[in-house]
């Protein structure tokens, strides 16, 4: 009975479950607090001044996360696909989010500086966002993206081909005149990424007329290619935001001859 109640709180919370709401609010607060502490500890003045406070916050949050992780592993067998007392729990522990939780807990006792793993715990917020009013929106967005997965794959492959081809061509144009900058095709990938994303740090600049002409053409063409995945994702977001399930609200078309509604 207790295990089933904990399962309903930790794994399948419902909007009316007040205990589940409180538990998730506490977990979100701990996750955000841990991420903030990791960032503030890198500030020399704050890290030395509040070292004791950071240590206590880290210890308390690690203890709470350890209890929460152990409880999740204990109650996961309430799911039918994880009903085996040993292999079910092992399968659950090897899933991405539980495995991340375990790595973060182990990193606290490790002699190495693995604080960056605690920042990775922010991924747990994605699980919390699946609750309540966010769940339906996330499902609609996921369905819309799946419908466009082929277009996304084609646009991403097209981007990769353009990056490789442009890096190879510019290397051939610039390497003879600028061998210390355009050292290799893989090294020229950095220039292609700069130009594709319109960042333009200026650390790799062509000097030959042919190279400059090619860079100008590629910069214009690259904007369009880079915008393809963005446009596809934007269309998916717009589609997922459109109202659904309101067929009764639309106006029926009536045939003037027979009066048939369609």
Secondary structure, DSSP 8 states (H G I E B T S, - for coil): -HHHHHHHHHTS--TT-HHHHHHHHHHHHHHHHHHHHHHHHTSHHHHHHTHHHHHHHHHHHHHHHHHHHHHHHHHGGGSGGG-STTHHHHHHHTSHHHHHHHHHHHHHH-SS--THHHHGGGGHHHHHHTSTHHHHHHHHHHHHHHHTHHHHHHHHHHHHHHHHHHHHHHHHHHTTT-TTTS--HHHHHHHHHHHHTT---SSS---SHHHHHHHHHHHHHHHHHHHHHHHHHHHHHHHHHS--S-GGGS---B-TTT--B-
